[in-house]
Structures are given as C-alpha cells and as structure tokens.
Amino acid sequence: MQGKPSVRTGPDRGPEARQERGAEARQDRVRAPVLRLLGSELGVLFRRRRTWAMLLALAAIPVLIALAVRLSSTVPPGRGPAFLDRISQNGLFVGVTAMLVAVPLFLPLTIGVVAGDTLAGEAGLGTLRYLLAAPAGRGRLLLVKYGGAVVFAAAAPLTVAVVGAGIGAALFPVGPVTLLSGDTIGAADALGRLLLIAAYLAVSLVGLSAIGLFMSSLTDVPVGAMAATVVFAVAAQIADALPQLEWLHPWLFSHRWLDFADLLRQPIAWDSFAANALLQGGYVAVFGALAYARFATKDVLS
Amino acid sequence: MTRTWLRWLPAVTVPAVIAAGVLTGSLPASAGDPLPAKSPEQVLQLIAQHRETSFSGTLEQTSKLGLPELPQAGPGASSGEAGWLELLTGPHTARVYRDGTDNARVQVMDRLAERDVVRHGNELWFYNSKDNTAAHAVLPAGAGSHHPSGQEALPAPDTLAEELLAKLDQSSDVTVAADVQVAGRSAYQLMLTPKSSSTLLASVAILVDGQSGMPLGVELKARGQSDPAFRIAFTKLSLEAPDAAVFQFSPPPGATVKELPVPDHKSSGTQDRPATKDSRHNVSGTGWESVVELPAGAWAKTPAEQPGGQSGGPGNAASLLAQATVPVSGGRLLSTALVNVLILDDGRIFAGSVPLDRLQAAAAAR
C-alpha cells in the first residue's frame, strides 16, 4: 500500500514537497506555523487516493444496507442489527444502522490506517527528517500529525451519516422519526440527531487515534503501526465482551462506543456523551504524552 | 541525559494524575455539612411525612445475586417473561419522572433499546423499542385519587413510625448508620439487621434524604458478601417538576398496540384473592426466617396463566430454570445470594431467605 510509486508521485508527496514545506516554515521562524502546517497536512491527507478509497468504502456501507433492505421483503422486528426493521418506514434510519454496523470494525480500521501512518509513514518514506528540519519542533509536528488524524476521525462517521441519510431519503419515505423512547420527532430534528451521533462517534475515535499516534512513533514500518492499532481496537472490544473482566470495562476506550443510542432517547441522555468525552480525553492525555516522550527522544535516522 | 528524562516526565505524570483523580473520586465522599443526628424513630418519621411527589432522576440498580446474567441483546434475548426476569440480574439504569400522583414515566435504558412505562392521568402506556410494541390500559376512574385519600387515612407520621418500629423490633435491630452521599445529597442510612443468624440476609439499608425525607435507595447485603447483593439508588435527582411533555405519549406509527384489559377491583379482586392465597401458599417460621411453601402444581400453572403465550415463552423459562438450578437430595435448588428456592420432585416449592437445610427441614416437616 505504502511503497507503490503511484502514491509517492502524487501531488505534494515525496521529499521535494516536504523540503518546500520545511523551507516555508523556516521563513516564518517560530511564529505560529501550527495552523499552516495543519492545513498542509490535511491537504496531503485528503489528496491521497488511499484516504478517498477508505471514505468510499465507508460510504458503501449505508448504500449496501439500503439496497439490501429495498430489494428484500420487510424485515421482521428484532432480527439483524438494531434499527434495521425501521429503515423501510423511515430512510433516515439507514444512517443510524450503517453507523452501528461500522462502529466495531470498519471505523477503527480506517482510523488505524490513518493514525498508524502519521509518523511511521513519513519515517518509512524517509521524509521525516526533512519535516524535522523545519524549526517547528517535534512537539508541534506531533500535534499537527495528530490534528490530521482527528480531522479524519470526524470525517469518517460524518461520511457514513450523510451518505446514509442521502441514500435513505432517495429509496425510502422520510418523515417523523420514532425514537427509542417511543416519542416521535420531525425529520429536521432527526437529521440533527444523526449529526450528533456522528459527532459522538468522532469523539469516540479520538482515543484510538492517540493510540495509533503512539504506535506510529514506535516504528518505522507504517503497516506495523496500523495493524497494532487495529488489533488494539479489536482486543478492547473482546475484553469488553468478557464478563470476567468486568472491573476493566469502564476503562476500555471502546466501552462506550455503542452508547451513542443514548442520543436517540427523549429527552437526550447527555451523561454518556460527557462520560465518553472524559474517557477519550484520558486516552488522548496518556497516549499523547507517551507519543511525545517517545518521539521527542527518538533518533530520527530516516 | 536529563533532557531525555524530562521528555518522559509527562508520560509518567499524566497516568499518575489520572490515577490520583480516580482515587479521590472513588473515596466515599464525607458529607460537606453533616446531618443532625437522628434516632431510627425520627428517621422513620421523616420518611412518613415526606411529600415529594414531583421529581426527576436517574436510578441505578446493580445485583450480585449469583444468578446467571441473562443476555439483554442478541439471539438469547427474549421479550417474554424472561425479559422481565432479566431486570433482576445484571446492572440497569432507568430514568424516572414524576409529577404529582398521576403523572409518571419510567425509562429503562437498555443498550440500543428502551422500555418505557408512562402514566398520564388515567392513561397507562407500555412501550418496548426492541420489537416496537406498545400496550395501553385505561385505569379505572378514581385510581389517581386513591392514593391521596389513602394517605389522609393513614395515622399521623409519628404514630405510624412508632408502630412500624415496634413491628420491626421483633425481628431486627434498627439503627441509623453513618450518613452517606446519594445522588449528591446527604442521606441517612436506616439499617435493619436481622436478629436471627439463620437467614441469608445480612442487612437492609434504606437511604433517606436528609432534607426531604424521600427514600433515595435500598441496599440488601447477603451474608459473606462484601458487595451489596441488590442495590437500587438514585444517581441523579432533581426535586423540580419535570417538563410536562415527558408524560405525553402516543404510540409511534408502525407500532403494534395491544389493549390490556383492566380487572375490575371491586368484583373480582376481593373475592378471588383471599381464597387463592389460603389454598396456594403456606408460611412457616417468622420474621426473616419465614419459609413459603407452594403446593404441587403451582409452578406448572404459572406459565399457562400467562396471557399471550408467546412462542418459546414457557419453554424458555423452563430451560432457564434447568440451567439455574442444581440437583440436591429430593429435588432441585435455585440458590441465590438472598433467597433459596427448593423445588421438590413432587412439585412442591419451598422458598425463603434461609440456608438449604432449613428448607429441607421445612419440607420434611410436612
């Protein structure tokens, strides 16, 4: 995935481009290059074909679900993933169902690829030392790299939600939405809730991104960091399913991933949003500090 | 060398700070302003005179009964009687709203689902989001005004507390333990400790709000178990009247709605109940040591009486029972931390908060 020449010769890729960025930053001296660096980082990230391929794969989930429900007979309630039986009544549920399906594996997979690539990808390409030639400093570079991963963590669930709502509206009727509490809200309100769920999932993935960043600082082989991050996500969910490890559950970053359903209650149960944000914040602090310590003391040879 | 050390410093301090924060947070917070000391009788009076009928809050229930935890979701989850049995096992969170005597709503928050009970005036609604079903009942007129009149008919709080205490004193030691924090409020802890040493129950704690006298929770402890065997308590509580929109409920479009017949209290209730009570169960022993006996056939009748008869309902319960019980001499034993149930081979059932040998002795005595 990484070593293909087509990727390396893409726009703004390769040593030359990095050198330019380094030179630009040097002209600014120390004066707040973080935002500009972040802009350039996002430009690189979202111009990569791999990023688009991952977003397209995520967008395919709601499309597949919507088509499957449209082409098959009605789903009896209580079968398949939650909310699946509601789709034929209301298209907006495509977004919710797709996010539910994407949470355990697909979203962590894409986050693992992006976050695992942050530092190890540059090191693997041999461009890391050019980036460090700029006076931005390692701490700032780490911040920028993490910022890029976080933006992707927000974009990924948003893609699923928006594509889901779109394909749902195209194939199914859209109207008042029944919440878990049995109350109904208007379609506009429901769209707001859908975006809230996407925001909840973005927050949920921030902790995993920090883990990926740390993994990425440990190695020069991006695939290793990606795989380690995904393994972390899967292992956390397996541990979460074992009742014997109950004492550990509230500490697992994946423990509250599925609690996004609390946003579908009336009135909204904000407790889980706050608890999730606190949990993810803890992971960001711990693994951010670890990544900084490792990256700041690392001998960058490539 | 020192620079390297400095850079690892945050990686060490951040987990330490988090650990310190968690430790201080989990310490039993001593009440900021201690409640005035009260005797058990005064605490009972406080409960009896409380008039909080409007509140909203979050209830959390945990149980360590030693029963197998029933799955809440997935293929094993059932919506029949096992669905309500499931409320006894495992943890649950529910939001409770109440405004006056005839507006109430309980939301049991399951993972990716919710069970609701809404009462608005005489309308009673049940809703289960898992299978999108609703049930509706109209309470007989006057049911709402039943409680206030009943409360007026009750003796004055102080005499009530006195009588209650006198009754409790026969079987338990009643004390007031150290104040606790419940839902951010200081609460009295009224402890009932059984005098008998042959019951499984170690203590019952009733948590009473120091200001309003509203009961905030109950904690049952079993012998030889440090965690409460059953605990239900508020984790959040507001004594303001909740938004009236909370009590408005109409079944969502597409939901299956079932009308529930409401039994007429006057005709059937008074005639049937005493008769069945006498013929169907028998109590031996007193106080906490009571053993309840159900004659043969009571168990077999129960599933058949269930309305609806959902597919797999009774069979599911029977297989659950087989899984949860262990064979003992003369029958099978369903053992939990608080209650033992002995199901004899001849169909009789003995239950009580006592050890197995007591149940067997009670069975042999008959």
Interface residues (C-beta under 8 A of the other chain):
Chain A: P77 G78 A82 F83 D85 R86 Q89 L100 P176 T178 L180 S181 G182 D183 T184 P243 L258 D259 A261 D262 R265 P267 A269 D271 G282 A285 V286 A289 L290 Y292 A293 R294 A296 T297
Chain B: T4 R7 W8 L9 P10 A11 T13 V14 P15 I18 T58 E69 A73 S79 R95 Q107 M109 R111 L112 A113 E114 D116 W125 Y127 S129 K130 D131 N132 A134 K236 D243 V246 F249 P251 P252 P253 G254 A255
